[in-house]
Amino acid sequence: MLLLAAGLLAGPVAAQEQGAVVTQAGGDYTLAPGDLVRISVWGREEYSGQFQVDEEGTLHYPVLGEINTTDLTVRQLRDTLRTGLEELFANPFVTITPLFRVAVLGQVNSPGLYTVDPTLSVLDLVALAGGAREAGNTGAIRVFRGGTLAEFDYEDEAIRGRSLGDIGVRSGDEIMVPRKFFARQDWFILLQFLTLALTTATFIVTVSR
């Protein structure tokens, strides 16, 4: 009964907190502290790899040194690297993929922090976290960022097929798989409660006679 009451109260609270997450990944994605970027320079392995933007917004890159990424988009960073590398060799071909460090919490088998490609979907990310538990409600997954909650309807196939970048997930976000309103184990607890109540009532009636 307590579980049922808690579930009824949780709905209005979540609705009141509902917000929006709108930043998209890609060439126009603005880099933020904590982001990882996968940089690939064709034919130049020594300049390729994964690099992290530190807490001050600085990316440390071979030869070019410190690059201030504050308000810098992925496309602008790529142009900056191309310009710098042109001083070393002709026609550098540079590609950059932002990588997100995202926490997966709630009703998953292996909650924790994951570094992922933004082309994955949220359900791909849940799968990386060991998949949802039996009580997990993947139809009401929530994304938290700095206290703001955005809730998406993952029963909608159009939403399920969209990538992390498409729906605006970024580094530092938390993906929460909430508990189902009433899971199978709740039925077991309820059955136990009813059995106990029936046994108690039978005992009272027997004694009163």
Secondary structure as a PSIPRED ss2 file (coil, helix, strand):
# PSIPRED VFORMAT (PSIPRED V4.0)

   1 M C   1.000  0.000  0.000
   2 L H   0.000  1.000  0.000
   3 L H   0.000  1.000  0.000
   4 L H   0.000  1.000  0.000
   5 A H   0.000  1.000  0.000
   6 A H   0.000  1.000  0.000
   7 G H   0.000  1.000  0.000
   8 L H   0.000  1.000  0.000
   9 L H   0.000  1.000  0.000
  10 A H   0.000  1.000  0.000
  11 G H   0.000  1.000  0.000
  12 P H   0.000  1.000  0.000
  13 V H   0.000  1.000  0.000
  14 A H   0.000  1.000  0.000
  15 A H   0.000  1.000  0.000
  16 Q H   0.000  1.000  0.000
  17 E H   0.000  1.000  0.000
  18 Q E   0.000  0.000  1.000
  19 G C   1.000  0.000  0.000
  20 A C   1.000  0.000  0.000
  21 V C   1.000  0.000  0.000
  22 V C   1.000  0.000  0.000
  23 T C   1.000  0.000  0.000
  24 Q C   1.000  0.000  0.000
  25 A C   1.000  0.000  0.000
  26 G C   1.000  0.000  0.000
  27 G C   1.000  0.000  0.000
  28 D C   1.000  0.000  0.000
  29 Y C   1.000  0.000  0.000
  30 T E   0.000  0.000  1.000
  31 L C   1.000  0.000  0.000
  32 A C   1.000  0.000  0.000
  33 P C   1.000  0.000  0.000
  34 G C   1.000  0.000  0.000
  35 D C   1.000  0.000  0.000
  36 L E   0.000  0.000  1.000
  37 V E   0.000  0.000  1.000
  38 R E   0.000  0.000  1.000
  39 I E   0.000  0.000  1.000
  40 S E   0.000  0.000  1.000
  41 V E   0.000  0.000  1.000
  42 W C   1.000  0.000  0.000
  43 G C   1.000  0.000  0.000
  44 R C   1.000  0.000  0.000
  45 E H   0.000  1.000  0.000
  46 E H   0.000  1.000  0.000
  47 Y H   0.000  1.000  0.000
  48 S C   1.000  0.000  0.000
  49 G E   0.000  0.000  1.000
  50 Q E   0.000  0.000  1.000
  51 F E   0.000  0.000  1.000
  52 Q E   0.000  0.000  1.000
  53 V E   0.000  0.000  1.000
  54 D C   1.000  0.000  0.000
  55 E C   1.000  0.000  0.000
  56 E C   1.000  0.000  0.000
  57 G C   1.000  0.000  0.000
  58 T E   0.000  0.000  1.000
  59 L E   0.000  0.000  1.000
  60 H E   0.000  0.000  1.000
  61 Y E   0.000  0.000  1.000
  62 P C   1.000  0.000  0.000
  63 V C   1.000  0.000  0.000
  64 L C   1.000  0.000  0.000
  65 G E   0.000  0.000  1.000
  66 E E   0.000  0.000  1.000
  67 I E   0.000  0.000  1.000
  68 N E   0.000  0.000  1.000
  69 T C   1.000  0.000  0.000
  70 T C   1.000  0.000  0.000
  71 D C   1.000  0.000  0.000
  72 L C   1.000  0.000  0.000
  73 T E   0.000  0.000  1.000
  74 V H   0.000  1.000  0.000
  75 R H   0.000  1.000  0.000
  76 Q H   0.000  1.000  0.000
  77 L H   0.000  1.000  0.000
  78 R H   0.000  1.000  0.000
  79 D H   0.000  1.000  0.000
  80 T H   0.000  1.000  0.000
  81 L H   0.000  1.000  0.000
  82 R H   0.000  1.000  0.000
  83 T H   0.000  1.000  0.000
  84 G H   0.000  1.000  0.000
  85 L H   0.000  1.000  0.000
  86 E C   1.000  0.000  0.000
  87 E C   1.000  0.000  0.000
  88 L C   1.000  0.000  0.000
  89 F C   1.000  0.000  0.000
  90 A C   1.000  0.000  0.000
  91 N C   1.000  0.000  0.000
  92 P C   1.000  0.000  0.000
  93 F C   1.000  0.000  0.000
  94 V E   0.000  0.000  1.000
  95 T E   0.000  0.000  1.000
  96 I E   0.000  0.000  1.000
  97 T E   0.000  0.000  1.000
  98 P E   0.000  0.000  1.000
  99 L E   0.000  0.000  1.000
 100 F E   0.000  0.000  1.000
 101 R E   0.000  0.000  1.000
 102 V E   0.000  0.000  1.000
 103 A E   0.000  0.000  1.000
 104 V E   0.000  0.000  1.000
 105 L E   0.000  0.000  1.000
 106 G E   0.000  0.000  1.000
 107 Q C   1.000  0.000  0.000
 108 V E   0.000  0.000  1.000
 109 N C   1.000  0.000  0.000
 110 S C   1.000  0.000  0.000
 111 P C   1.000  0.000  0.000
 112 G E   0.000  0.000  1.000
 113 L E   0.000  0.000  1.000
 114 Y E   0.000  0.000  1.000
 115 T E   0.000  0.000  1.000
 116 V E   0.000  0.000  1.000
 117 D C   1.000  0.000  0.000
 118 P C   1.000  0.000  0.000
 119 T C   1.000  0.000  0.000
 120 L C   1.000  0.000  0.000
 121 S E   0.000  0.000  1.000
 122 V H   0.000  1.000  0.000
 123 L H   0.000  1.000  0.000
 124 D H   0.000  1.000  0.000
 125 L H   0.000  1.000  0.000
 126 V H   0.000  1.000  0.000
 127 A H   0.000  1.000  0.000
 128 L H   0.000  1.000  0.000
 129 A C   1.000  0.000  0.000
 130 G C   1.000  0.000  0.000
 131 G C   1.000  0.000  0.000
 132 A E   0.000  0.000  1.000
 133 R C   1.000  0.000  0.000
 134 E C   1.000  0.000  0.000
 135 A C   1.000  0.000  0.000
 136 G E   0.000  0.000  1.000
 137 N C   1.000  0.000  0.000
 138 T H   0.000  1.000  0.000
 139 G H   0.000  1.000  0.000
 140 A H   0.000  1.000  0.000
 141 I C   1.000  0.000  0.000
 142 R E   0.000  0.000  1.000
 143 V E   0.000  0.000  1.000
 144 F E   0.000  0.000  1.000
 145 R E   0.000  0.000  1.000
 146 G C   1.000  0.000  0.000
 147 G C   1.000  0.000  0.000
 148 T E   0.000  0.000  1.000
 149 L E   0.000  0.000  1.000
 150 A E   0.000  0.000  1.000
 151 E E   0.000  0.000  1.000
 152 F C   1.000  0.000  0.000
 153 D C   1.000  0.000  0.000
 154 Y C   1.000  0.000  0.000
 155 E C   1.000  0.000  0.000
 156 D C   1.000  0.000  0.000
 157 E H   0.000  1.000  0.000
 158 A H   0.000  1.000  0.000
 159 I H   0.000  1.000  0.000
 160 R H   0.000  1.000  0.000
 161 G C   1.000  0.000  0.000
 162 R C   1.000  0.000  0.000
 163 S E   0.000  0.000  1.000
 164 L H   0.000  1.000  0.000
 165 G H   0.000  1.000  0.000
 166 D H   0.000  1.000  0.000
 167 I H   0.000  1.000  0.000
 168 G C   1.000  0.000  0.000
 169 V C   1.000  0.000  0.000
 170 R C   1.000  0.000  0.000
 171 S C   1.000  0.000  0.000
 172 G C   1.000  0.000  0.000
 173 D C   1.000  0.000  0.000
 174 E E   0.000  0.000  1.000
 175 I E   0.000  0.000  1.000
 176 M E   0.000  0.000  1.000
 177 V E   0.000  0.000  1.000
 178 P C   1.000  0.000  0.000
 179 R E   0.000  0.000  1.000
 180 K C   1.000  0.000  0.000
 181 F C   1.000  0.000  0.000
 182 F C   1.000  0.000  0.000
 183 A C   1.000  0.000  0.000
 184 R H   0.000  1.000  0.000
 185 Q H   0.000  1.000  0.000
 186 D H   0.000  1.000  0.000
 187 W H   0.000  1.000  0.000
 188 F H   0.000  1.000  0.000
 189 I H   0.000  1.000  0.000
 190 L H   0.000  1.000  0.000
 191 L H   0.000  1.000  0.000
 192 Q H   0.000  1.000  0.000
 193 F H   0.000  1.000  0.000
 194 L H   0.000  1.000  0.000
 195 T H   0.000  1.000  0.000
 196 L H   0.000  1.000  0.000
 197 A H   0.000  1.000  0.000
 198 L H   0.000  1.000  0.000
 199 T H   0.000  1.000  0.000
 200 T H   0.000  1.000  0.000
 201 A H   0.000  1.000  0.000
 202 T H   0.000  1.000  0.000
 203 F H   0.000  1.000  0.000
 204 I H   0.000  1.000  0.000
 205 V H   0.000  1.000  0.000
 206 T H   0.000  1.000  0.000
 207 V H   0.000  1.000  0.000
 208 S H   0.000  1.000  0.000
 209 R C   1.000  0.000  0.000
